[in-house]
Amino acid sequence: MGVVTDPARGPKQDRSRATRQRLLEAAVSCLADRGWAGSTVAVVAERAGVSRGAAQHHFPTREDLFTAAVEYVAEERSHALRTLPVRTRPETVAALVDLYTGPLFRAALHLWVAASDEPQLRDRVTELEARVGRETHRIAVDLLAADESRPGVRETVQGLLDMARGLGLANLLTDDTARRERVVVEWGRIVEEALKR
Amino acid sequence: MGVVTDPARGPKQDRSRATRQRLLEAAVSCLADRGWAGSTVAVVAERAGVSRGAAQHHFPTREDLFTAAVEYVAEERSHALRTLPVRTRPETVAALVDLYTGPLFRAALHLWVAASDEPQLRDRVTELEARVGRETHRIAVDLLAADESRPGVRETVQGLLDMARGLGLANLLTDDTARRERVVVEWGRIVEEALKR
């Protein structure tokens, strides 16, 4: 009895879960590195060290795999953000902007742009984007201690997240870190002022 | 003598110029509608009503055509922005955001995302993006009457343009106009305050 398992879930289910997770992580890194055109179930299965049959068992279509992947990593990211220690507003602005400059944003961007041209992706990605966007907005409101019952506060937070998305885009082709850090310092102050009024 | 021409440029040069312009405009609308994968010189030539040979005479490679197209439309846009009548800062914020929500932004976005995966495009698009970005920044500083010698002003304008870019991205899959207009009203106020300090 060397293996301890959840009595409701045998080692087989645990393995299946681990395989699924490996596939999702490989799918995001593949999308970020190679774009939609270079991302197929076969390429991801190989990257994850999983057989193509096993990959197709978990995700019957390419669209299933890549929308699930972006959703999975967005959830991980939301969870990480929610469990950050309480911090100042300028620090929160910096943490929110960080969400949009890593491999997840690159992967999501490739998925959005592909979805704008491919009808079979469009509805799913639109729905996913709306859901992830609402969740990120809720987290931002909490972390910034923003009172949305006051006029303009909701739009202040929305514009901040739009700015974070634009900073992510500016980081796509070149390392924009130095410029971004200066913008984030100034906008940390601006958001602090705007929310105090 | 029914045709009046610039003495330095005969009717042949004028026709060549008009053909070039038709190709550039067709290239931008093709990139915006069909993405990089669906955009070839042949498809654009057909859309422009120009022979493939003539198209290749003007633009030997696909990369030549599409980078020239995005640059051409960006220049037209900068010119239009520069010749706007003087307006208030909140109106200027709205006009700047409008730059990022039309077909040019969609075309540029497809080109950026393709460039992030394709080495033969990457350097050219990076250089183009830097040039267009600097020009847009200069125009924004002028229109907003922003004094960049004061600390934080440069970053305030940069962050505003990042926000505009993020708002363009939010408009990619769905019509985000109603939400965007509310964000723009509020951020018009916030930028006005920030530049007054």
HADDOCK unambig.tbl for C-alpha pairs under 7 A between the chains (distance, minus, plus):
assign (segid A and resid 34 and name CA) (segid B and resid 117 and name CA) 5.87 0.50 0.50
assign (segid A and resid 35 and name CA) (segid B and resid 117 and name CA) 6.49 0.50 0.50
assign (segid A and resid 110 and name CA) (segid B and resid 113 and name CA) 6.88 0.50 0.50
assign (segid A and resid 113 and name CA) (segid B and resid 110 and name CA) 6.91 0.50 0.50
assign (segid A and resid 116 and name CA) (segid B and resid 172 and name CA) 6.80 0.50 0.50
assign (segid A and resid 116 and name CA) (segid B and resid 173 and name CA) 5.79 0.50 0.50
assign (segid A and resid 117 and name CA) (segid B and resid 34 and name CA) 5.88 0.50 0.50
assign (segid A and resid 117 and name CA) (segid B and resid 35 and name CA) 6.52 0.50 0.50
assign (segid A and resid 126 and name CA) (segid B and resid 173 and name CA) 6.33 0.50 0.50
assign (segid A and resid 152 and name CA) (segid B and resid 186 and name CA) 6.00 0.50 0.50
assign (segid A and resid 155 and name CA) (segid B and resid 182 and name CA) 6.56 0.50 0.50
assign (segid A and resid 155 and name CA) (segid B and resid 183 and name CA) 4.83 0.50 0.50
assign (segid A and resid 155 and name CA) (segid B and resid 186 and name CA) 6.32 0.50 0.50
assign (segid A and resid 156 and name CA) (segid B and resid 183 and name CA) 6.95 0.50 0.50
assign (segid A and resid 156 and name CA) (segid B and resid 186 and name CA) 6.65 0.50 0.50
assign (segid A and resid 156 and name CA) (segid B and resid 187 and name CA) 6.86 0.50 0.50
assign (segid A and resid 158 and name CA) (segid B and resid 183 and name CA) 6.86 0.50 0.50
assign (segid A and resid 159 and name CA) (segid B and resid 163 and name CA) 6.60 0.50 0.50
assign (segid A and resid 159 and name CA) (segid B and resid 183 and name CA) 5.82 0.50 0.50
assign (segid A and resid 162 and name CA) (segid B and resid 163 and name CA) 5.18 0.50 0.50
assign (segid A and resid 162 and name CA) (segid B and resid 166 and name CA) 4.56 0.50 0.50
assign (segid A and resid 162 and name CA) (segid B and resid 167 and name CA) 5.62 0.50 0.50
assign (segid A and resid 163 and name CA) (segid B and resid 159 and name CA) 6.61 0.50 0.50
assign (segid A and resid 163 and name CA) (segid B and resid 162 and name CA) 5.18 0.50 0.50
assign (segid A and resid 163 and name CA) (segid B and resid 163 and name CA) 3.57 0.50 0.50
assign (segid A and resid 163 and name CA) (segid B and resid 166 and name CA) 5.56 0.50 0.50
assign (segid A and resid 165 and name CA) (segid B and resid 166 and name CA) 4.82 0.50 0.50
assign (segid A and resid 166 and name CA) (segid B and resid 162 and name CA) 4.55 0.50 0.50
assign (segid A and resid 166 and name CA) (segid B and resid 163 and name CA) 5.56 0.50 0.50
assign (segid A and resid 166 and name CA) (segid B and resid 165 and name CA) 4.82 0.50 0.50
assign (segid A and resid 166 and name CA) (segid B and resid 166 and name CA) 3.80 0.50 0.50
assign (segid A and resid 167 and name CA) (segid B and resid 162 and name CA) 5.62 0.50 0.50
assign (segid A and resid 172 and name CA) (segid B and resid 116 and name CA) 6.79 0.50 0.50
assign (segid A and resid 173 and name CA) (segid B and resid 116 and name CA) 5.79 0.50 0.50
assign (segid A and resid 173 and name CA) (segid B and resid 126 and name CA) 6.31 0.50 0.50
assign (segid A and resid 182 and name CA) (segid B and resid 155 and name CA) 6.58 0.50 0.50
assign (segid A and resid 183 and name CA) (segid B and resid 155 and name CA) 4.84 0.50 0.50
assign (segid A and resid 183 and name CA) (segid B and resid 156 and name CA) 6.96 0.50 0.50
assign (segid A and resid 183 and name CA) (segid B and resid 158 and name CA) 6.88 0.50 0.50
assign (segid A and resid 183 and name CA) (segid B and resid 159 and name CA) 5.83 0.50 0.50
assign (segid A and resid 186 and name CA) (segid B and resid 152 and name CA) 5.96 0.50 0.50
assign (segid A and resid 186 and name CA) (segid B and resid 155 and name CA) 6.28 0.50 0.50
assign (segid A and resid 186 and name CA) (segid B and resid 156 and name CA) 6.60 0.50 0.50
assign (segid A and resid 187 and name CA) (segid B and resid 156 and name CA) 6.85 0.50 0.50
assign (segid A and resid 190 and name CA) (segid B and resid 194 and name CA) 6.72 0.50 0.50
assign (segid A and resid 194 and name CA) (segid B and resid 190 and name CA) 6.68 0.50 0.50
